[in-house]
Structure formats: C-alpha cells, structure tokens
Amino acid sequence: VDFDLILENIKDLNSLVGEGVSQIEHTARGARLRRPEPLPLTLYRNGIVVGHGALRPYQHPATQQCLQDIMDGYFPSELQPRYPDGV
C-alpha cells in the first residue's frame, strides 16, 4: 500500500469538494451556512477504518477496491450511493 499516494490523493479529493468551505443550507425560516461533515479515514498497519466502522483488513477485497479507487484519484465507489457529490 502506497500511503504517500493515498494521502496525496485524499488531499486532492478534499480540495475538489471544497474542504473547509461552507455550503448554504435552506431552512424553513431562510438559510444558513453549514460545513459538510467529514468522513474520517484512518490508516493502520493492518487495515483501515472508514468513518466509525470496524477495522477492515488490507487483504479484504472491499478494502482493496476502496484503496485502489483512492490511489487512482477517485472517491471510493462504495461511498457514491451515500455521497453522490463526494465527501
């Protein structure tokens, strides 16, 4: 696993979706600024944790696909249904 490439691509993806930029959220009484909730990705020697989920070993096919998507410069395909605009 190329951790440097993963971290570099995560920074690029974060900037793509506007990390730290507030978005307008419409409410019943008008609108307000809201910062998107980040989705933490924790890298360990033996696996990853996405969000507040369980440790996913690097040998697991879904973990390999997630990391391959990031190394290819894309958001993980497993997140697309929940975050169609990126996270």
Contacts in CASP RR format, 6 or more apart in sequence:
PFRMAT RR
TARGET T0000
AUTHOR 0000-0000-0000
METHOD contacts of the structure
MODEL  1
VDFDLILENIKDLNSLVGEGVSQIEHTARGARLRRPEPLPLTLYRNGIVV
GHGALRPYQHPATQQCLQDIMDGYFPSELQPRYPDGV
1 43 0 8 1.000
1 58 0 8 1.000
1 67 0 8 1.000
2 71 0 8 1.000
3 43 0 8 1.000
5 71 0 8 1.000
6 43 0 8 1.000
6 67 0 8 1.000
6 70 0 8 1.000
6 71 0 8 1.000
9 70 0 8 1.000
9 71 0 8 1.000
9 73 0 8 1.000
10 41 0 8 1.000
10 70 0 8 1.000
12 73 0 8 1.000
13 70 0 8 1.000
13 73 0 8 1.000
13 74 0 8 1.000
13 75 0 8 1.000
13 86 0 8 1.000
17 36 0 8 1.000
17 85 0 8 1.000
17 86 0 8 1.000
17 87 0 8 1.000
20 35 0 8 1.000
21 35 0 8 1.000
22 33 0 8 1.000
22 34 0 8 1.000
22 35 0 8 1.000
23 33 0 8 1.000
23 34 0 8 1.000
23 35 0 8 1.000
23 36 0 8 1.000
24 31 0 8 1.000
24 32 0 8 1.000
24 33 0 8 1.000
24 34 0 8 1.000
25 31 0 8 1.000
25 32 0 8 1.000
25 33 0 8 1.000
25 34 0 8 1.000
36 87 0 8 1.000
38 87 0 8 1.000
39 50 0 8 1.000
39 51 0 8 1.000
39 79 0 8 1.000
39 83 0 8 1.000
39 87 0 8 1.000
40 49 0 8 1.000
40 50 0 8 1.000
40 51 0 8 1.000
40 52 0 8 1.000
41 48 0 8 1.000
41 49 0 8 1.000
41 50 0 8 1.000
41 51 0 8 1.000
42 48 0 8 1.000
42 49 0 8 1.000
42 51 0 8 1.000
44 55 0 8 1.000
46 55 0 8 1.000
46 57 0 8 1.000
46 58 0 8 1.000
47 55 0 8 1.000
47 56 0 8 1.000
47 57 0 8 1.000
47 58 0 8 1.000
47 63 0 8 1.000
48 55 0 8 1.000
48 56 0 8 1.000
48 58 0 8 1.000
48 63 0 8 1.000
48 66 0 8 1.000
48 67 0 8 1.000
49 55 0 8 1.000
49 56 0 8 1.000
50 56 0 8 1.000
50 66 0 8 1.000
50 76 0 8 1.000
56 62 0 8 1.000
56 63 0 8 1.000
56 66 0 8 1.000
57 63 0 8 1.000
58 64 0 8 1.000
58 67 0 8 1.000
62 78 0 8 1.000
65 76 0 8 1.000
65 77 0 8 1.000
65 78 0 8 1.000
66 76 0 8 1.000
66 78 0 8 1.000
69 75 0 8 1.000
69 76 0 8 1.000
69 77 0 8 1.000
70 76 0 8 1.000
75 83 0 8 1.000
75 86 0 8 1.000
75 87 0 8 1.000
79 86 0 8 1.000
79 87 0 8 1.000
80 86 0 8 1.000
END
